[in-house]
Amino acid sequence: MLHFTLNFPLLYGLFISIPYPFLMRCDLHVHSTGSGMCNTPGLTRICKESYNQPLDVYHVSKQRGMSIVTVTDHDSIEAAESLRKFPDFFLSEEVTVTMPSGTEMHLGVYAISERDHIEIQRRRTDFISLLIYLTERKLFFSVNHIFSGLTGRREADDFNWFASYIPAFEVRNGQMRQEANQFAAQLAQRLGKIAIAGSDSHTLSGVARTFTHVPGARTVEEFFLGLRNGRGGVQGEHGSYAKLTFDIFRFAGGLVEEKPWAVALLPFTFLVPAITAGHWLNEIRFCRQWSSRMNSDSRQPRMLWEMDSRFEANYAG
């Protein structure tokens, strides 16, 4: 099937990719080994964020009907080394950004160049500077898993910035609860934001099972133009406790395959359901806390010159 998909894309599109005809599809949030080491305390020197090989991500994405492919590793474009040879691959990354409040958030930035990556990484600890760069370069970017506590605490002022300056919200994340995705979709609709979706998969099992689609697009440029013009849609799976738990077991398998000595840790895997349950309950708490505040509060526009007096003069120049 994979060889047929790659060698005869027109026939594949006509006769096999029946469920989503005439749509350009892309999983806009997926990880590979390029995401580096896990940042969970105690695991930073032991395991990686993902054991997905970039080539495997590409081939699985094509097998599951994606028209174009990207990889959004954490602050990295390492996957490009093995994927740049494919004409339907484009460069993206998930940027860990420091907000003016001091909190962290994940920003998806798409269809970038290697030079963009260098500048983005230089500015990612200064949200305003990064925002100016992305806007001037007319790059497409989104706030990811907006109602997740994955990146730590959140401040109300962060949502003011999201409302004012981030054009797209990830409203369907393949690792997030359906309720959290629905709240994100409602907020995006109320604020007039572009809706996107991605699997956020760190294992191959979830790759391309959640995706964004644009009807009639034929190129990456047309895909993002369609999104900007409101012609995109989201499709695919939500997350669940069971899905997360099984992914952690798959993740453990990847660790043992890479580091055979890690087999000594396998007896501790009986703790995995309890650990994922704790994480899942925290996600429920975080989502309900902030979704209720967003429903009862009107977001106020946040002007850049309120934080940086140089902005107005620099932008005018």
Secondary structure, DSSP 8 states (H G I E B T S, - for coil): -HHHHHH-HHHHHHHT--SSTTEEEE---B--GGG-B--STTTTTT-BS----HHHHHHHHHHTT-SSB----BT--TTHHHHTTSTTB---EEEEEE-TTS-EEEEEEES--HHHHHHHHHHTT-HHHHHHHHHHTT-EEEE-STT--TT----HHHHHHHHHH--EEEEEETTS-HHHHHHHHHHHHHHT-EEEEE--BSSGGGTTSEEEEEET--SHHHHHHHHHTT--EEEE----HHHHHHHHHHHHHHHHHH-GGGGGGGGGGGGHHHHHHHHHHHHHHHHHHHHHHHHHS------GGGT-THHHHHHH-
